[in-house]
Amino acid sequence: MGEQERVIEFRIDRHSGVSTYLQIVHQTEQALRLGMLEPGDKLPTAREVVEATAINPNTVLKAYRELERSGLVEARRGLGTFVRRSLGSAPADSPLKAELDDWARRAREAGLDRGDVAALFGNALEEHFGTTGTSGTASGTTTRKTTSTTKGNA
């Protein structure tokens, strides 16, 4: 009963230009890369996502189908959708994350807006990693740890 369960909360940006279902996919992928979701973790039900974000249930189901097609999650009839595998190796508590947080804070204090920071970071990614063929970002994801006995938190 004292077991910890990770829960993802999706944040939908209706002005981002990225389709809603892709925002869910990208945010899930980001949580997997950062170790915020791990194999065996359960994703929120479509109903829970709809209640938290006011989006169409079919949009959530489309995102979950996309994640399932890519082999990241699996739907278990009557039980929910569960993480099958993780991505990447950049844990959320990495020292690099702390350095990046500090850099982002300093950029904001210097008067840069989100677009400026995204352009700088995108340029640095391109310079050091080249074109990877992926598009969009996974920004907006938050996760929290709750006990498995806690209900109603989505």
RODO-2510 file (C-alpha; in nm, 4 decimals, decimal comma):
residues 154
     n   res          X          Y          Z
     1     m     0,0000     0,0000     0,0000
     2     g     0,2894     0,2419     0,0582
     3     e     0,4027     0,1943    -0,3033
     4     q     0,4606     0,5129    -0,5068
     5     e     0,2779     0,5694    -0,8342
     6     r     0,3780     0,8340    -1,0873
     7     v     0,0968     1,0354    -1,2427
     8     i     0,1279     1,2568    -1,5492
     9     e    -0,0790     1,5723    -1,5852
    10     f    -0,1119     1,6998    -1,9400
    11     r    -0,0981     2,0728    -2,0107
    12     i    -0,2625     2,1721    -2,3364
    13     d    -0,1503     2,4916    -2,5080
    14     r    -0,4270     2,5820    -2,7509
    15     h    -0,2108     2,8559    -2,9060
    16     s     0,1031     2,6500    -2,9728
    17     g     0,0170     2,5468    -3,3272
    18     v     0,0805     2,1822    -3,2278
    19     s    -0,2238     1,9567    -3,2457
    20     t    -0,3677     1,8551    -2,9112
    21     y    -0,3123     1,4835    -2,9576
    22     l     0,0540     1,5457    -3,0468
    23     q     0,0964     1,7577    -2,7339
    24     i    -0,0174     1,4559    -2,5301
    25     v     0,2184     1,2260    -2,7219
    26     h     0,5141     1,4647    -2,6836
    27     q     0,4492     1,5256    -2,3149
    28     t     0,4325     1,1518    -2,2509
    29     e     0,7564     1,0983    -2,4443
    30     q     0,9242     1,3755    -2,2430
    31     a     0,8123     1,2186    -1,9150
    32     l     0,9535     0,8853    -2,0355
    33     r     1,2855     1,0435    -2,1350
    34     l     1,3193     1,2136    -1,7982
    35     g     1,2285     0,9049    -1,5986
    36     m     0,9138     1,0727    -1,4674
    37     l     0,7152     0,7784    -1,6047
    38     e     0,8510     0,4259    -1,5978
    39     p     0,7442     0,0857    -1,7278
    40     g     0,4363    -0,0333    -1,5404
    41     d     0,3054     0,3162    -1,4648
    42     k    -0,0569     0,3755    -1,5600
    43     l    -0,1555     0,6729    -1,7741
    44     p    -0,4653     0,8664    -1,6689
    45     t    -0,7887     0,7456    -1,8228
    46     a    -0,9330     0,9371    -2,1162
    47     r    -1,2090     1,0560    -1,8827
    48     e    -0,9530     1,1933    -1,6323
    49     v    -0,7651     1,3767    -1,9095
    50     v    -1,0912     1,5198    -2,0478
    51     e    -1,1947     1,6422    -1,7007
    52     a    -0,8543     1,8049    -1,6421
    53     t    -0,8100     1,9623    -1,9875
    54     a    -1,1579     1,9986    -2,1421
    55     i    -1,0541     1,8289    -2,4662
    56     n    -1,2453     1,5750    -2,6730
    57     p    -1,2111     1,2140    -2,5496
    58     n    -1,1370     1,0993    -2,9057
    59     t    -0,8300     1,3238    -2,9026
    60     v    -0,6961     1,1478    -2,5937
    61     l    -0,7695     0,8076    -2,7453
    62     k    -0,5913     0,9094    -3,0673
    63     a    -0,2826     1,0096    -2,8671
    64     y    -0,2878     0,6854    -2,6698
    65     r    -0,3235     0,4829    -2,9926
    66     e    -0,0212     0,6664    -3,1348
    67     l     0,1802     0,5876    -2,8200
    68     e     0,0669     0,2257    -2,8432
    69     r     0,1672     0,2030    -3,2117
    70     s     0,5142     0,3258    -3,1190
    71     g     0,5409     0,0528    -2,8544
    72     l     0,5652     0,2907    -2,5583
    73     v     0,2360     0,1968    -2,3922
    74     e    -0,0132    -0,0866    -2,3983
    75     a    -0,3857    -0,0807    -2,3414
    76     r    -0,5150    -0,3514    -2,1101
    77     r    -0,8864    -0,3983    -2,1597
    78     g    -1,0764    -0,2974    -1,8480
    79     l    -0,7583    -0,1939    -1,6633
    80     g    -0,6219     0,1096    -1,8462
    81     t    -0,3155     0,2146    -2,0454
    82     f     0,0260     0,1274    -1,9062
    83     v     0,3832     0,2277    -1,9903
    84     r     0,5722    -0,0551    -2,1630
    85     r     0,9171     0,1007    -2,1966
    86     s     1,1106     0,4146    -2,1171
    87     l     1,3033     0,6473    -2,3473
    88     g     1,6392     0,8146    -2,3164
    89     s     1,8622     0,8378    -2,0165
    90     a     1,8216     1,1934    -1,8867
    91     p     1,6746     1,1640    -1,5356
    92     a     1,4808     1,4646    -1,4091
    93     d     1,7247     1,5003    -1,1182
    94     s     2,0320     1,5108    -1,3451
    95     p     2,2921     1,7797    -1,2648
    96     l     2,2500     1,8903    -1,6271
    97     k     1,8803     1,9583    -1,5575
    98     a     1,9792     2,1842    -1,2676
    99     e     2,2236     2,3717    -1,4923
   100     l     1,9587     2,4092    -1,7616
   101     d     1,7061     2,5360    -1,5047
   102     d     1,9617     2,7930    -1,3887
   103     w     2,0318     2,8982    -1,7470
   104     a     1,6587     2,9349    -1,8218
   105     r     1,6101     3,1450    -1,5079
   106     r     1,9000     3,3729    -1,6086
   107     a     1,7631     3,4021    -1,9641
   108     r     1,4257     3,5107    -1,8260
   109     e     1,5902     3,7620    -1,5906
   110     a     1,7816     3,8993    -1,8917
   111     g     1,4485     3,9768    -2,0566
   112     l     1,4294     3,6906    -2,3052
   113     d     1,0830     3,5519    -2,3730
   114     r     0,9881     3,1892    -2,4389
   115     g     1,0338     3,2273    -2,8153
   116     d     1,3811     3,3773    -2,7730
   117     v     1,4855     3,0931    -2,5425
   118     a     1,3383     2,8304    -2,7764
   119     a     1,5282     2,9817    -3,0704
   120     l     1,8583     2,9872    -2,8783
   121     f     1,8128     2,6353    -2,7496
   122     g     1,6999     2,5071    -3,0905
   123     n     2,0067     2,6635    -3,2478
   124     a     2,2332     2,4982    -2,9900
   125     l     2,0635     2,1611    -3,0482
   126     e     2,1101     2,1949    -3,4223
   127     e     2,4745     2,2940    -3,3802
   128     h     2,5626     2,0078    -3,1460
   129     f     2,3230     1,7307    -3,2511
   130     g     2,2265     1,8110    -3,6102
   131     t     1,8832     1,7440    -3,7516
   132     t     1,7139     1,4526    -3,5778
   133     g     1,3931     1,4449    -3,7779
   134     t     1,1719     1,4999    -3,4745
   135     s     0,9361     1,7919    -3,4576
   136     g     0,7512     1,9705    -3,1843
   137     t     0,8300     1,9907    -2,8189
   138     a     0,7018     1,8154    -2,5166
   139     s     0,6744     2,1240    -2,3028
   140     g     0,3990     2,1518    -2,0526
   141     t     0,4290     1,8166    -1,8827
   142     t     0,4125     1,7926    -1,5095
   143     t     0,4203     1,4807    -1,3034
   144     r     0,3774     1,4135    -0,9390
   145     k     0,4181     1,1171    -0,7145
   146     t     0,1167     1,0038    -0,5193
   147     t     0,0491     0,6964    -0,3161
   148     s    -0,1362     0,4263    -0,5009
   149     t    -0,4218     0,4595    -0,2542
   150     t    -0,4857     0,8251    -0,3427
   151     k    -0,7891     0,8663    -0,5667
   152     g    -0,9299     1,1581    -0,7583
   153     n    -0,5963     1,3227    -0,8378
   154     a    -0,5552     1,3713    -1,2094
***
